[in-house]
């Protein structure tokens, strides 16, 4: 099982049994390494062993684009209640942070990625997150398989991060079980409006959209205030439900 080696602000992914070299010295990682241990390089520099947790995926997955940030992943999981035993259909895999996070919450995920190279990276990331058995990364356009997917039995949650999400939302009543949730993420308001209108047209209920935005706080000797760095807009999240 992959673990993190941490020293001050440095973090390295390592495998048990690996010899790992840094400018702080060489580390011999035992086969039976456990989180919480302290390992020293041959120069005596200590590293703590840390178990890889959900938020670490954002920082250590190989990237094929801008991954969904942890706060937005949390919103999707919190708004839809993804949990153990759920079946999730996801489209727009990308780096795979959302799919992996839902699988780590106990769900079984089928996710579609159009780009073959991106899909292969996502599969490697699923292995790193130790959820390869729970996430089926399919190469292709989900819109080509919607009718077949609708016939396989309903999904508990449908998550979309694609430019043509509205075309998939048309099938949401057939894809989702009764009470199932739709979650659509988009950085653009035009695509979000199309999703909202389509969700209403096909009879989904409780359709609502929120902008995901967050500001960090600065604390110094002069006082405390929100950071003057650019405002942290990431996108728009639309949630709806099948009655």
Secondary structure, 3 states (H helix, E strand, C coil): CCEEEEECCEEEEECCCCEEEECCEEEECCCCCCCCCEEECCCCCEEEEEECCHHHHHHHCCCCCCCCCHHHHHHHHHHHCCCCCCEEEEECCCCCHHHHHHHHCCCEEEEEECCHHHHHHHHHHHHHCCCCCCEEEEECCHHHCHHHHHCCCCEEEEEECCCCHHHHHCCHHHHEEEEEEEEEEECCHHHHHHHHHHHHHCCCEEEEEEEEEECCEEEECCEEEECCCCCEEEEEEEEEECC
